[in-house]
Amino acid sequence: MRFVLDLEYGADGVRGQVTRQGCDRPEPFHGWLDLLRVLEEPYIRGNPWDGP
């Protein structure tokens, strides 16, 4: 999966928007932790990384 990140860094931290490959609508984020949340893959049943 590819992402396009539009980052702005200022006195109040980082913010911007992420556009996923194949998606027309960007998703905004505010802060590093929120960016990580946006970049996470959605849960897919049977994903081998989920464990037992």
N, C-alpha and C positions, 0 to 999 in steps of 0.2 A: 504494500500500500504506500502511496506517495502522498505527501502533504505539501501545501504551499502555506508558509508562515509569513504573516505580516506583523512584525514586532516593533513596538515602541518602548523605549526605556526612558523613564523620567524620574523625578524626585520621589514619586509615590510607587516606584517599582516598574514591573513590566506589564504590558497589556498589548492586545492586538486581536488578530483573528486567524483562524485555521480553516483552510479549504481542503477537504479530502478529495482524492482522485475520483473522478466520476460524479462529484457532487457540485451543484451550482451555487449552493447557499453556504457562505462562510459561517463559522461558529465563533463568537467572540469569547475571549478569556481575559481574566484580570488576576495576575500573579502567576508565579512559577508553578505552584501546586495545581492551580486551575488549568494551566497549559498541559500538565501531565494528564489530568483527567480527560481533557479533550482528545489527547493523542492515544489514549487507551482504546484497544479494540473492543467492540461490543461483545458481550458474552454470547458464545455460540455453543449449543449443547454438543458434547462430544469432542470438544477441543482438547487435544492431548496434554496441553499445559495446565489444565485444570486439576489434574490428579484424580485419585479415586473418589 
